[in-house]
Amino acid sequence: MKKVVVAMSGGIDSSFSALLLKQQGCKVIGATFLFFDQIDSSVERAKKVAKSLSIPHITIDLREEFKTMVIDPFIQGYKNGITPNPCAICNKSIKFGLAMDIAMEETKADLYATGHYAKISTYKGNYLLALPKNQKKDQTYFLALIEKERLPRLIFPMGDVAEKEMAKKALEAFGLNLWAKQKESQDVCFFKGLDLKTYLSKYLPRLEGNIIYQGRVVGKHEGYYFYTIGQRKGLQVRMGKPLYVAGISPQENRIYLEDKGKVFSDKVVLSQVNFHLPFELWEAPLAQVRYRSERVELSKIERQKEKLVVELKKKVFAPTSGQVCAFYEKEYLLGGGTIAISS
């Protein structure tokens, strides 16, 4: 009997994952991680689910580590003029890094499960992540940076679930009706309901500067770090047409705007490159430079020491420094890297 520790957030996906694994005959242990001072009842819900399923449950406090490894780099990234991807950073460093290690060590588990919408599969003789059955919920993009060596010890029960409503109904049939009033959040978890500018304003001071379009000042901003490449809303610039953030200069404390057509790019340079499938086995990779953006064919891909230079067959909207570029072949995730430069 396989022993599986399930990262239980108190949500439907991880709760149903625990239920599925128990029904499949696994010895299941629930683990809930404290990443920040949660304002909701997620921990209590996770405990209730574990009790209802008659599985052991532990709570692991990683608030200090989460701040050091996720929140602080997130804030520093904006201060540096880039747009970090906190979910990808967290998955690499915490959820499938430190948290996984601690949970598996404490429980002596064979496998580690989460409620992510992804699959574990094999391709060309390698363990790889693959697209889930419910591709509308696909989360593989955010998993592109996790270490290849961890893949054989992962399991994603939600990968074979066609609809989330099925999971909710199955939990209700089991006597668990804990999510009737809970809305599904699309926000960064540690924002606690705040928007980006309000959150960053707690750590970064107001810093008025100029907004530039075609070489002239067309407005003022309260801090370059409140903006991201491709942003259109919230610019408070009236030019009779939509304009988009095309450049951010921390040194000048300036935001540069352009028409939409000039925010597209067909080349990116990646750092922190992570290969799930060895690079020499790639045949026809597609690149995805934003969550939910289309996957695009490549005209060229070249390794240059620790970096990867990627040229796309078509221009894509606003590739952004700090975001992830993930690579796919068929339904398989090949790996990814952090966008350092786009042009």
QUIKA-V712449 format. One record per residue. RES is the residue in one letter. SS is DSSP state (@ for helix, = for strand, . for the rest). NEAR is the number of other C-alpha atoms within 10 Angstrom. Layout:
res=<RES RES>
ss=<SS SS>
near=<NEAR NEAR>
This chain:
res=<M K K V V V A M S G G I D S S F S A L L L K Q Q G C K V I G A T F L F F D Q I D S S V E R A K K V A K S L S I P H I T I D L R E E F K T M V I D P F I Q G Y K N G I T P N P C A I C N K S I K F G L A M D I A M E E T K A D L Y A T G H Y A K I S T Y K G N Y L L A L P K N Q K K D Q T Y F L A L I E K E R L P R L I F P M G D V A E K E M A K K A L E A F G L N L W A K Q K E S Q D V C F F K G L D L K T Y L S K Y L P R L E G N I I Y Q G R V V G K H E G Y Y F Y T I G Q R K G L Q V R M G K P L Y V A G I S P Q E N R I Y L E D K G K V F S D K V V L S Q V N F H L P F E L W E A P L A Q V R Y R S E R V E L S K I E R Q K E K L V V E L K K K V F A P T S G Q V C A F Y E K E Y L L G G G T I A I S S>
ss=<. . = = = = = . . . . @ @ @ @ @ @ @ @ @ @ @ @ . . . = = = = = = = = . . . . . . . @ @ @ @ @ @ @ @ @ @ @ @ . . = = = = = = . @ @ @ @ @ @ @ @ @ @ @ @ @ @ @ @ @ . . . . . . @ @ @ @ @ @ @ @ @ @ @ @ @ @ @ @ @ @ @ @ @ @ . . . = = = . . . . . = = = = = . . = = = = = . . . . @ @ @ . . @ @ @ @ . . . . @ @ @ @ @ @ = = . @ @ @ @ . . . @ @ @ @ @ @ @ @ @ @ . . . . . . . . . . . . . . . @ @ @ . . . . @ @ @ @ @ @ . . . . . . . = = = = = . . = = = = = = . . @ @ @ . . . . . . . . . . . . . . . . . = = = = = = . . . . = = = = = . @ @ @ @ = = = = = = = = = = = = . . . @ @ @ . . . . = = = . . . . . . . = = = = = = = = = . . = = = = = = = = = = = . . . . . . = = = = = = . . = = = = = = = = = = = .>
near=<8 12 18 25 31 28 27 31 22 21 19 26 22 25 26 24 25 30 23 17 21 17 12 10 11 16 18 28 25 27 28 22 19 18 22 18 9 12 9 9 9 16 19 13 20 26 22 16 29 23 13 13 19 12 16 15 21 18 16 14 13 17 14 12 16 21 15 12 17 23 20 12 15 21 19 16 17 20 18 16 23 24 22 24 19 21 17 22 23 23 21 20 20 22 20 21 15 16 25 24 14 14 23 20 11 12 18 12 18 15 19 24 26 24 22 21 23 28 25 20 18 14 15 10 8 14 19 21 30 24 23 24 17 16 14 11 18 19 19 24 25 24 23 28 27 24 17 19 9 15 19 16 16 19 24 23 24 26 23 14 19 15 14 15 11 12 21 21 15 16 19 14 10 13 12 18 15 17 15 8 7 9 7 9 8 7 12 14 14 18 14 14 14 13 11 13 14 13 16 18 14 8 12 17 11 13 11 13 17 19 23 18 19 10 9 10 14 16 15 16 21 16 21 27 29 20 24 22 22 20 15 17 12 9 18 12 17 10 9 6 8 14 22 23 25 22 20 21 14 16 9 10 18 21 29 22 27 17 15 17 12 13 22 18 18 19 22 23 22 26 20 15 19 20 18 22 21 13 12 6 9 13 8 11 19 18 21 21 25 20 15 12 11 12 17 19 17 17 12 11 15 11 13 10 7 9 17 21 17 20 21 18 13 13 16 19 17 24 26 25 23 22 23 30 28 28 25 25 16 11 14 22 28 27 26 28 23 28 27 19 15 18 13>
